[in-house]
Amino acid sequence: MNESRARLAEKTRIVVKVGTSTLSHPSGKMNFTRMEKLTMVLSDLMSCGKEVILVSSGAIGVGAGRLKMDTPPEGLVARQALAAIGQAELMRIYQKFFDEYHQMVAQVLLTPEGLDDETRRINAQNTLNQLITMKIIPIVNENDTVSTVELQFGENDSLSAKVASLIDAHLLIIMTDIDGFYATDPKQDKHAEILLEVHELTPAIELAAQGSGSSFGKGGMITKINAVKICREKGIDTLILNGQNPKNILRAMEGHEIGTLFTTA
């Protein structure tokens, strides 16, 4: 077994980020089967003694689904309203599934501005650490209803990396809609080669980090590389996995060479 992969089993504090493409069907409707499997996997990790923090997108997509929209509107205020509608529903769904596995969860809404302010950052850090101590899974999302930065320019990949740094996580797992990081864009190059491990963020790696998100999400591979950069500064490894099968998380933790592992050592 590869040494870097073998060390994943030793990681105890894990941040798992799931995007809109992982939580929903291409139509934008929620993928309840996948969400149920995700909650089972994360609950199982907790039962094994791991500490899990879930960073979840999806509020805008859920809000759009509740209002029977095929695609969400582009306007900032309208998207914020959808986020307000969808966030409550998203947490209700998570709570229902986690209850089936006797796992308590808590909602934590953050903003980039809040994490930049020292007092708010420390308060968020203390809250997250206390929830972890209580063996509760914090479900973190950006507070889209008051933040303009994420809705206009960003996504939750960077948020997940900031959360990982904030709580001194050992590993960030980013679930996406492809098998990992490719040397070229697999949507354009059918012969694109997946990179199983990346030990250095070279200019070639950053150049290859291209792609776009779905109509309901805002992320792409470049945002995931930005998340890797944030984590590398704190010595946190990052693993990019295909989120279509949440059990990939367990397989990766067992040392199987799936996804792309960005190492720091």
C-alpha positions as CSV (number, residue, x, y, z in Angstrom):
1,M,0.0,0.0,0.0
2,N,1.2,3.5,-0.9
3,E,2.7,5.2,2.2
4,S,0.7,8.4,1.8
5,R,-2.5,6.5,1.3
6,A,-1.8,4.3,4.3
7,R,-1.4,7.4,6.5
8,L,-5.0,8.4,5.7
9,A,-6.2,5.8,8.2
10,E,-4.4,7.7,11.0
11,K,-6.3,11.0,10.2
12,T,-8.8,11.6,13.0
13,R,-10.2,15.1,12.4
14,I,-11.8,15.2,8.9
15,V,-13.6,17.9,7.1
16,V,-15.8,16.6,4.3
17,K,-17.1,19.1,1.7
18,V,-20.0,18.2,-0.6
19,G,-21.2,20.4,-3.4
20,T,-24.5,20.9,-5.1
21,S,-23.5,18.5,-7.9
22,T,-23.0,15.8,-5.3
23,L,-26.3,16.4,-3.5
24,S,-28.6,16.8,-6.5
25,H,-29.6,15.2,-9.8
26,P,-28.7,17.0,-13.1
27,S,-32.2,18.3,-13.0
28,G,-31.4,20.2,-9.8
29,K,-33.7,18.1,-7.7
30,M,-32.2,16.7,-4.5
31,N,-30.6,13.2,-4.7
32,F,-32.0,11.7,-1.5
33,T,-30.4,8.3,-2.1
34,R,-27.0,9.8,-2.2
35,M,-27.7,12.1,0.8
36,E,-28.8,9.1,2.8
37,K,-25.6,7.1,1.9
38,L,-23.5,10.2,2.8
39,T,-25.0,10.4,6.2
40,M,-24.5,6.7,6.8
41,V,-20.8,7.0,5.9
42,L,-20.2,10.0,8.0
43,S,-22.0,8.4,11.0
44,D,-19.9,5.3,10.5
45,L,-16.7,7.4,10.7
46,M,-17.9,8.9,13.9
47,S,-18.6,5.4,15.3
48,C,-15.0,4.5,14.4
49,G,-13.8,7.4,16.6
50,K,-13.2,10.0,13.9
51,E,-14.2,13.6,14.3
52,V,-16.2,14.8,11.3
53,I,-17.2,18.2,10.1
54,L,-19.5,18.5,7.0
55,V,-19.4,21.5,4.8
56,S,-22.4,21.4,2.6
57,S,-23.6,23.5,-0.3
58,G,-27.1,23.0,-1.8
59,A,-29.3,25.6,-0.1
60,I,-30.0,27.6,-3.3
61,G,-30.7,24.4,-5.2
62,V,-33.0,23.1,-2.6
63,G,-34.8,26.5,-2.5
64,A,-35.2,26.5,-6.2
65,G,-36.6,23.0,-6.0
66,R,-39.1,24.0,-3.4
67,L,-40.3,26.7,-5.7
68,K,-40.3,24.3,-8.7
69,M,-37.7,26.3,-10.6
70,D,-35.8,24.6,-13.4
71,T,-32.8,26.9,-12.8
72,P,-32.2,29.5,-10.1
73,P,-32.3,33.2,-11.0
74,E,-29.0,35.1,-11.5
75,G,-29.9,38.1,-9.3
76,L,-28.2,38.3,-6.0
77,V,-31.2,39.2,-3.9
78,A,-33.3,36.4,-5.5
79,R,-30.6,33.8,-4.9
80,Q,-30.3,35.0,-1.3
81,A,-34.0,34.5,-0.9
82,L,-33.7,31.0,-2.3
83,A,-30.9,30.3,0.1
84,A,-33.1,31.3,3.0
85,I,-35.8,29.0,1.8
86,G,-33.5,26.1,1.0
87,Q,-31.2,26.2,4.1
88,A,-34.1,25.3,6.5
89,E,-35.2,22.5,4.2
90,L,-31.6,21.2,3.7
91,M,-31.0,20.9,7.4
92,R,-34.4,19.2,7.9
93,I,-33.3,16.5,5.3
94,Y,-29.9,16.1,6.9
95,Q,-31.4,15.8,10.4
96,K,-33.9,13.2,9.2
97,F,-31.2,11.0,7.7
98,F,-28.7,11.4,10.5
99,D,-31.4,10.5,13.0
100,E,-31.7,7.1,11.4
101,Y,-28.1,6.5,12.5
102,H,-28.4,8.1,15.9
103,Q,-26.0,10.8,15.0
104,M,-26.6,14.3,16.3
105,V,-25.8,17.3,14.0
106,A,-25.8,21.1,14.4
107,Q,-26.1,23.9,11.9
108,V,-23.3,26.4,11.7
109,L,-23.5,29.3,9.2
110,L,-20.4,31.3,8.4
111,T,-19.4,34.2,6.2
112,P,-15.9,35.1,4.8
113,E,-16.2,38.5,6.6
114,G,-16.8,36.7,9.9
115,L,-13.7,34.5,9.5
116,D,-11.6,37.6,8.7
117,D,-12.7,39.2,12.0
118,E,-10.5,37.9,14.9
119,T,-13.3,37.9,17.5
120,R,-15.8,36.2,15.3
121,R,-13.2,33.7,14.1
122,I,-12.3,32.7,17.6
123,N,-16.0,32.4,18.5
124,A,-16.6,30.2,15.5
125,Q,-13.5,28.1,16.3
126,N,-14.7,27.6,19.9
127,T,-18.2,26.6,18.8
128,L,-16.9,24.1,16.3
129,N,-14.4,22.6,18.7
130,Q,-17.1,22.3,21.4
131,L,-19.5,20.5,19.0
132,I,-16.7,18.2,18.1
133,T,-16.0,17.5,21.7
134,M,-19.7,16.7,22.2
135,K,-19.4,14.2,19.3
136,I,-21.9,16.2,17.2
137,I,-21.3,16.7,13.5
138,P,-21.3,20.4,12.6
139,I,-22.9,21.0,9.3
140,V,-21.4,24.2,7.9
141,N,-22.6,26.3,5.1
142,E,-22.0,29.9,4.0
143,N,-24.6,32.3,5.2
144,D,-25.8,33.1,1.7
145,T,-28.6,35.3,2.9
146,V,-26.2,38.0,4.2
147,S,-23.0,37.3,2.2
148,T,-22.4,38.8,-1.2
149,V,-18.9,37.4,-1.7
150,E,-19.8,33.8,-2.1
151,L,-22.8,34.3,-4.3
152,Q,-21.0,36.6,-6.7
153,F,-17.5,35.2,-6.9
154,G,-17.0,32.0,-4.9
155,E,-18.2,28.7,-3.6
156,N,-17.8,26.5,-0.6
157,D,-14.5,24.9,-1.5
158,S,-12.6,27.8,0.0
159,L,-14.9,27.8,3.0
160,S,-14.2,24.2,3.6
161,A,-10.5,24.8,3.5
162,K,-10.8,27.8,5.9
163,V,-12.9,25.6,8.3
164,A,-10.2,22.9,8.1
165,S,-7.5,25.4,9.0
166,L,-9.7,27.0,11.7
167,I,-10.0,23.7,13.6
168,D,-6.6,22.2,12.8
169,A,-8.1,19.3,10.8
170,H,-5.9,16.5,9.6
171,L,-7.6,16.0,6.2
172,L,-10.0,17.8,3.9
173,I,-12.1,15.6,1.6
174,I,-13.7,17.5,-1.3
175,M,-16.5,15.5,-3.0
176,T,-17.1,16.4,-6.7
177,D,-18.6,15.0,-9.9
178,I,-15.4,13.6,-11.4
179,D,-13.0,10.9,-10.2
180,G,-10.2,13.3,-9.2
181,F,-7.8,15.8,-10.6
182,Y,-6.8,15.3,-14.3
183,A,-3.8,16.5,-16.2
184,T,-6.2,17.8,-18.8
185,D,-9.9,18.6,-18.7
186,P,-11.7,15.2,-18.9
187,K,-14.8,16.9,-20.3
188,Q,-12.9,17.9,-23.4
189,D,-10.2,15.2,-23.5
190,K,-11.4,11.6,-23.4
191,H,-7.9,10.4,-22.8
192,A,-7.3,12.7,-19.8
193,E,-5.1,11.1,-17.2
194,I,-6.0,11.2,-13.5
195,L,-3.3,12.2,-11.1
196,L,-3.4,9.9,-8.0
197,E,-1.1,12.0,-6.0
198,V,0.2,15.6,-6.2
199,H,3.1,16.6,-4.0
200,E,3.7,20.1,-5.4
201,L,1.4,22.7,-6.9
202,T,3.4,23.5,-10.0
203,P,2.3,26.0,-12.7
204,A,1.3,23.1,-14.9
205,I,-1.1,21.9,-12.2
206,E,-2.7,25.3,-11.8
207,L,-3.0,25.6,-15.6
208,A,-4.8,22.2,-15.7
209,A,-7.2,23.4,-13.0
210,Q,-10.0,24.4,-15.4
211,G,-13.7,23.6,-15.5
212,S,-17.1,25.0,-14.6
213,G,-19.8,24.2,-12.1
214,S,-23.4,23.3,-12.6
215,S,-26.2,25.9,-13.0
216,F,-27.0,25.4,-9.3
217,G,-23.4,25.4,-8.0
218,K,-20.5,27.9,-8.5
219,G,-17.5,25.7,-8.1
220,G,-14.9,24.3,-10.5
221,M,-11.5,22.6,-10.3
222,I,-9.7,26.0,-9.9
223,T,-11.6,26.6,-6.7
224,K,-10.5,23.2,-5.4
225,I,-6.9,24.0,-6.1
226,N,-7.3,27.3,-4.2
227,A,-8.7,25.2,-1.3
228,V,-5.6,23.0,-1.5
229,K,-3.4,26.0,-1.2
230,I,-5.2,27.2,1.9
231,C,-4.8,23.7,3.5
232,R,-1.1,23.4,2.5
233,E,-0.3,26.5,4.6
234,K,-1.5,24.6,7.7
235,G,0.0,21.2,6.7
236,I,-3.4,19.7,5.9
237,D,-3.7,17.1,3.2
238,T,-6.6,17.4,0.7
239,L,-8.3,14.5,-1.1
240,I,-10.6,15.1,-4.1
241,L,-13.0,12.2,-4.6
242,N,-16.0,11.4,-6.8
243,G,-19.1,12.1,-4.7
244,Q,-21.4,9.8,-6.7
245,N,-20.6,7.0,-4.3
246,P,-20.1,8.3,-0.7
247,K,-18.6,5.0,0.3
248,N,-15.5,6.2,-1.6
249,I,-14.7,8.1,1.6
250,L,-14.4,4.8,3.5
251,R,-12.4,3.2,0.7
252,A,-10.0,6.1,0.6
253,M,-9.5,6.0,4.4
254,E,-8.7,2.3,4.1
255,G,-5.8,3.2,1.7
256,H,-7.3,2.5,-1.7
257,E,-5.8,4.6,-4.4
258,I,-9.0,6.5,-5.6
259,G,-9.3,10.2,-6.2
260,T,-6.4,12.6,-6.0
261,L,-4.4,13.1,-2.8
262,F,-2.6,16.5,-2.4
263,T,0.0,15.8,0.2
264,T,1.9,18.3,2.3
265,A,4.8,15.9,3.4
